[in-house]
Amino acid sequence: MKNLKQLLFVITMLVGFTGISQKYSKTENTNVSKKWNGNTFVSSKTFYENISEATDFSMLKRALENESLKNVIDKEEMVTIFAISNQGFVKYQEKQDSIFASENASKLTAIIKYHLVPGRLDSHSIKKGIKKNNGVAYFATLQGEKLGFKILNNQLVLIDSQGNTSLISATDFYHKNGFFHIVDGIVLPTK
């Protein structure tokens, strides 16, 4: 009887381990997609591929046509992007000269890199950081400065060192190398 119980235990363990090992040995990629404003963004595409067909990002796409800037995103193993919509660029250009003028190329690069955070940062992580840090969370950017996050009127916003804010209007889209969130304004690095 004791041997029978031991045999049943061994069989149960083997079946269990086989099931677990099969779970983790799947080679199929799960493709995650999410819709926004008539566009479908998919986790199997790069960020640039995702926004290339979206008319709401034609200005950001134009900025990323700079190969060195596009390579900054592509070379990161994981990166969270705060994707500036056309609305954000228009708001900025109402106050400034054209960001796309050739003499502003380095400024545009700095702004885009300021909207890039290494790693995967979903909205839950941002909110958790805000709560943990008494209302404002800071994350390092690829531009080399910290980007602030807080909640204003129950909405997530980016905040820069001058107090400028940008609403995060849509969150948690996947791209091949991480997440991206949609912002309706531009926050500025100090450099």
N, C-alpha and C positions, 0 to 999 in steps of 0.2 A: 504494500500500500504506500509506504514511504517512497519507494522508487518510482511509483506511478505519479505521485505528486511532484517529484523532482523532474520527471520527464515532461509533465504538463507545463511546469514552470519554464523549463528550457525552451520548449516549443513556443510558448507565449512570448518569451523574450526574443526569440529569433524572428517571429512574425512581426513583432513591434519594431525591431531594429530594421528589418527589411522595408517596412512602410516608411519609417523616418528617413532612411537613406535614399529612397526613391523620391521623397519630397524635395530633398536638396540636390538631387542629381539631374533635375529637369534642365534641359538646355534651351527650352523655348523661352523667348523673350516676351514678357507681357507688355503690351503697348497700352499706355494710359493716354486717354484723350479727354479734352475739355473744350467746350464751345464758349465763345465770347463774340458778341456783335456779328454773328454770321460766319465767324471763322472757327475752324477746328484746329487746335494746337495739340501736337502729338509728342509723346516722350521719345520716340525713335528718331526724331529729326533734331538737327542742331537748332539753336536759338534763331540764327539767321534764316534757316530754311522755314521755320515756323512763321516768322513775321514777314517773309518776302511776299506773300500773297495778300497780306492784310493791309487794306488801304489806310487804316488808322495808324499805321507805323511806317508810312512812306518816308518820313523825315529821318526816323531812326535807321531805317534801312539805308538811306543815303549816307548817313554818318558811318555806318558799318561797312560801306563799300571801300573804305580805307582798309587795305589788307592787314596792316599792322594792328589796327584796332580789333578787327575781326579775329585775328590770330590770338590776341590777348584772351578772348573768351574761349576760343577753341582749345587752347593749350591747357586751360585749367581742368583738372580732373573733375572737380565739382565747383560750380559757381552759381550764386543766386543773383539774378539780374532784376533791377527795378527799371522796367521798360518804359521809357518816356513816350507817351502817345503824341500824335501830331498836336493835340490840344496843348500839351505841355510846352512844346517848342514854340507854338504861336504865342502863348502867354509870355514866354521869355523874350521873344523877339520884339514884342510890343514895347518892352522897356530898354532893349539893347539893340546894337547893330546886328546884322545878320550873323548868326553863329556859323553859317556855312561859308562865309567869305574866307578866301585863302589865308588872309592874315590872322584869322581866328582858329586855324587848324589845331594848334597846340591846346588852346582853351577848350575846344570841342572834345578833344581826346581826354583831357583832364576831367571834364564834366561826365563823360560816359564812364570812365574808369571809377569815378566817385559813386556811380550808381551800380557798381559790381562788388559783391561781397563773396569772398572765398567760402566754399562749403555750401551745404544744402540748408536753407533757412526758410521753413514754411511759416505760414501765418501763426500757427500755434506756438512755434518757437519764439517768434517775435513777441507775441503777447505774454508769453511766460517770462521772457527777459524783461519786459516792461514792468510786469508785476513784481518780479524779484528785485528790481533796481529802483523801486519807489517812483514809478511813473515815466522814466526815460531809460531806454536801453541803447547802448552804443555798440556798433560792430565795425571792425576794421574793413576798409575797402581796398580794392586793387590800386587805387590812386595813392594810398598811403596815409589817408586820414580816416578818422572815425565818422561814421554816419549815424545820426540819432533817429530814434523811433519813439513815438508816444501815441497815446489815444486822445483825440480831440472830438468831442461830440459823438462818442461811440464809434469813431472811425480811426483806422490806422493811418498815421502820417509819417513821412520822413521829415527830419528837421536838420538843418545845417548849423554851423557855429554862429551865423548871423541871425538865427531865429526864423529864417525862411522855411516855409513848410510846403509839402507836396502830398496831396491825398493819394493813398494807395486805393485805387478804385476797384480793382479786381485782384484776387490772390490765387496762389497755388496752382500755377500752370507748370507742367513739366516740359523740359527739353532734354536733349541727350546727355547734357552734363550738369543737370540740376533742376532748379526751379526758376520761374520768373513770375513777377508780379507787375501789374500795370499801374503806372502813376500818371497823374494828370498835370504835373508841373515839374520844374527843375529846381533842385537844390544845388548849392554851389560849394565847391571846395575852397579853402582859403588860398591855396597855391595856384 
